[in-house]
Each structure stands twice: as C-alpha cells, then as structure tokens.
C-alpha cells in the first residue's frame, strides 16, 4: 500500500530542502555561502564514498556468483549444519565478527548474496532473514571492543571507550534477545508484509 510515488517523494524532498534553505538563509540569516558550500562538499564526499562501496560490493557480488561461491556455501551449510538454529547461531557469530572490521552497508552487500541462498535452503523466509540480518548488523556495530558506533558515540560524548562500551551492553543484550524472540515467533517480523 503506497502513499506516494517515488517522483512525488522526490518533489517533497526538494520542497523541504528549499524551505530549509529559505528559513536558514533568509529568515534566520544563519546560513552563509561558505557554510552552504561546506555542507555540499561534505554531502558529496559521503555520497561518493557510499557509491564506491556499492560499486565494490556489486563487483564482489558478480565475482562470487561467477565462481558459484553462494551455491558452494549453501551446499556446505546444508551438509554440515543440520538445524536452522545452528545456522542462525553460526551466521550471528560471523556477522558479529564482521562488525569488527566492516561498516554496515559493506556487511549487508557482501554477505546477503552469500547467506541468503543458504538461508532459503534451510527454509527461512527471505523477508524474515533480511530483518534478522539488519538487526545482527546493528548488533555488530555496538559490540565491544571495536564496534563502529562505539567510536562515534565516544567522539560525540567525549567519554572513554570503556564507559561507552558499558553503556551499550544493555542495548546489545536487548537486540540479541529480540533475535531470539524473532526466531521463536517469526510471524512477528512477517505479520505486516503478508497482512497488508
């Protein structure tokens, strides 16, 4: 059930941007040409970095498909892991370890073509598996000692990494508990996509 088309969403975004420029530049007079240029350069560099990651992941995805790596991993998982729970535990451990060195977009773009065929072979719904992967990637970003978001929080708050790590542990525990609940009640994640 769509509320607006992609084109109308783009128009609303452009109107919002123009309104923000008008308010900050004309009414509040807090936006100068220098600040606007700095914001444009920062946004451009972030966009280029994201697009380079996506391009690299696309090349990686084509390469692993060409060498049949997803199919081989699916066969290996089906031969060595007998239960869906075993696969979820293994994938969770792999994603948590990947969070130590990769940022979230890279993790999702690299691991989805590898893990999704194996998950579907085990009987997991692709929508459920996508939701599970996003939750696990977010867990990986706050997993001590080197989760990426820990350093972001540290730089914003000025706290020590130990204090930030301690502060994120309850949230990490809640997210892992959510994964357990989603595994036991998959309809929790699948209710909206199939009921509306």
C-alpha positions in Angstrom: 0.0 0.0 0.0 1.9 3.0 -1.2 1.0 6.5 0.0 3.2 8.4 -2.6 5.1 7.6 -5.7 8.9 7.9 -5.9 8.5 11.0 -8.0 6.3 12.8 -5.5 8.6 11.8 -2.7 11.4 13.5 -4.6 9.3 16.6 -5.1 8.5 16.7 -1.3 12.2 16.3 -0.6 13.1 19.2 -2.9 10.4 21.4 -1.4 11.7 20.6 2.1 15.2 21.4 1.1 14.1 24.7 -0.5 12.1 25.6 2.6 15.1 24.8 4.9 17.3 27.0 2.7 14.8 29.8 2.9 14.4 29.6 6.7 18.1 29.3 7.5 19.3 31.7 4.8 16.6 34.4 4.6 14.7 34.4 7.9 17.3 33.3 10.4 20.3 34.5 8.4 22.4 31.7 9.9 23.4 30.1 6.5 26.2 31.7 4.6 27.5 30.8 1.1 30.6 29.4 2.8 28.6 27.1 5.1 26.4 26.0 2.2 29.4 25.2 0.2 30.9 23.2 3.1 27.7 21.2 3.5 27.6 20.5 -0.2 31.2 19.2 -0.2 30.6 17.1 2.9 27.4 15.6 1.4 29.2 14.9 -1.9 32.1 13.1 -0.3 29.8 11.0 1.8 27.7 10.1 -1.3 30.8 9.3 -3.3 32.1 7.0 -0.5 28.7 5.2 -0.3 28.5 4.8 -4.1 32.1 3.4 -4.2 31.2 0.9 -1.5 28.1 -0.2 -3.5 30.1 -0.4 -6.7 32.8 -2.6 -5.0 30.1 -4.8 -3.5 28.4 -5.2 -6.9 31.8 -6.3 -8.4 32.3 -8.6 -5.5 28.7 -10.0 -5.8 29.3 -10.7 -9.5 32.6 -12.4 -8.8 31.3 -14.7 -6.1 28.3 -15.5 -8.3 30.6 -16.3 -11.3 32.7 -18.6 -9.1 29.5 -20.2 -7.6 30.5 -19.3 -4.1 26.9 -18.8 -2.7 25.9 -22.2 -4.1 29.0 -23.9 -2.6 28.4 -22.2 0.8 24.7 -23.3 0.6 25.8 -26.9 0.0 28.5 -26.7 2.8 25.9 -25.3 5.3 23.3 -27.9 4.4 25.9 -30.7 4.7 27.5 -29.6 8.0 24.6 -27.8 9.8 21.6 -29.9 10.4 19.2 -27.4 12.1 18.1 -23.9 11.3 19.0 -22.9 14.9 22.6 -24.0 14.2 22.7 -21.8 11.1 21.3 -18.8 12.9 24.0 -19.2 15.6 26.7 -19.5 13.0 25.5 -16.6 10.9 25.1 -14.4 14.1 28.7 -15.2 15.1 30.0 -14.4 11.6 28.1 -11.1 11.4 29.3 -10.0 14.9 32.9 -10.7 14.0 32.5 -8.9 10.6 31.3 -5.9 12.5 34.7 -5.5 14.0 36.2 -4.6 10.6 33.4 -3.7 8.2 30.8 -0.9 8.1 27.1 -1.9 7.8 26.5 -1.3 4.1 29.5 -3.4 3.2 28.4 -6.2 5.5 24.9 -6.3 4.1 26.0 -6.1 0.4 28.8 -8.7 0.8 27.0 -11.2 3.0 23.5 -11.2 1.6 24.3 -12.9 -1.7 26.4 -15.5 0.2 24.0 -16.2 3.0 20.5 -15.8 1.5 20.6 -18.9 -0.7 21.7 -21.0 2.2 19.0 -19.5 4.5 16.3 -20.1 1.9 17.6 -23.7 1.5 17.1 -24.1 5.3 13.5 -22.9 4.9 13.9 -19.3 6.2 11.6 -16.6 4.6 13.7 -14.1 2.8 11.9 -11.1 4.4 12.5 -12.6 7.8 16.1 -13.3 7.1 16.6 -9.7 5.9 15.1 -8.3 9.1 17.3 -10.7 11.1 20.4 -9.6 9.2 19.7 -5.9 9.8 19.3 -6.5 13.5 22.5 -8.5 13.7 24.4 -5.9 11.7 23.2 -3.2 14.1 24.4 -5.5 17.0 27.8 -5.8 15.4 28.1 -2.0 15.3 27.8 -1.7 19.0 29.7 -4.8 20.0 32.7 -4.0 22.2 35.6 -3.5 21.8 35.7 -2.2 18.2 32.1 -1.7 17.0 32.0 1.3 14.7 29.2 3.1 16.5 31.2 2.9 19.8 33.7 5.3 18.3 31.0 7.6 17.0 29.4 7.8 20.5 32.8 8.3 22.1 33.6 11.2 19.8 30.2 12.9 20.4 30.1 12.4 24.2 33.8 12.7 25.0 33.5 9.6 27.3 36.1 6.9 27.5 35.7 3.8 25.2 35.2 1.7 28.4 32.3 3.8 29.6 30.7 3.8 26.1 31.1 0.0 25.9 29.5 -0.5 29.3 26.6 1.8 28.3 25.9 -0.1 25.1 25.8 -3.6 26.7 22.1 -3.4 27.8 21.1 -2.4 24.3 23.2 -5.2 22.8 21.5 -7.7 25.2 18.1 -6.4 24.2 18.8 -6.7 20.5 20.1 -10.2 20.9 17.0 -11.1 22.9 15.0 -9.6 20.0 16.7 -12.0 17.6 15.8 -14.9 19.9 12.2 -13.8 20.0 12.1 -13.4 16.2 13.5 -16.9 15.8 10.8 -18.3 18.1 8.0 -16.1 16.7 8.8 -15.5 13.0 5.3 -14.1 12.4 6.3 -11.1 14.5 8.5 -10.0 11.6 6.2 -11.3 8.8 2.9 -10.0 10.0 2.9 -6.6 8.2 4.4 -7.8 4.9 1.8 -10.5 4.5 -1.3 -9.0 6.1 -1.3 -5.6 4.2 
